[in-house]
């Protein structure tokens, strides 16, 4: 999560945004690679093996976040006990997956950006008109195409990769990149997303993780120690725990 990575991500965002903004038909050409005109369908969508791979990718990503969720929940329930994983790591992992995979995708863009998915546009035997990535005025009403929630979840694996020991970090980043790409290609192959949907997902996840990592780990003005964050979680939990204890007391 250094400045070089940020510059690369910003460069990719600029290139992809401008290229597919000026030539939106590129999205259709890439989606057509997975479309079969003879059956008027995206054949891989019917593959049970591909469906297992898609679901498995999401299970893997959320399994990586589960220890962080557990550590914070246990701390809130029992603030007197030390956390079983570093507090900063727990907050970093849980915060970034919630922002990238839930808040910014499903609760924000996908609910208000009406871009139809490839499987429902007229070019692929669907009822709705194709719109480029930058246009929110498509016919989709909810759970729309831009941007990919599953792609964002897969690329979120940059977060645990950022916490690996320095000697393994390059390998971890490479694995996270490949994991995100494979998952995103599957979404394209199912007709669920255009290239710009999954590209935006990967870039948004990276930017969220880069900012959160800087806030918690790199920037002297905002970073806190594990002990400080754990103490804040304990203070947050105490009012709730006092109310709970009072409620349990016999009248």
Secondary structure, 3 states (H helix, E strand, C coil): CCHHHHHHHHHHHHHHHHHHHHCCHHHHHHHHCCCECCCCECHHHHCHHHHHHHHHHHHHHHHHHHHHHHHHHHHHHCCCCCCCCCHHHHHHHHHHHHHHHHHCHHHHHHHHCCCCCHHHEHHHCCCECCCCCCCCCCCCCCCCCCCCHHHHHHHCCHHHHHCCCHHHHHHHHHHHHHHHHHHHHHHHHCCCCCHHHHHHHHHHHHHHHHHHHHHHHHCCCCCCCHHHHHHHHHHHHHHHHHHHHHHHCCC
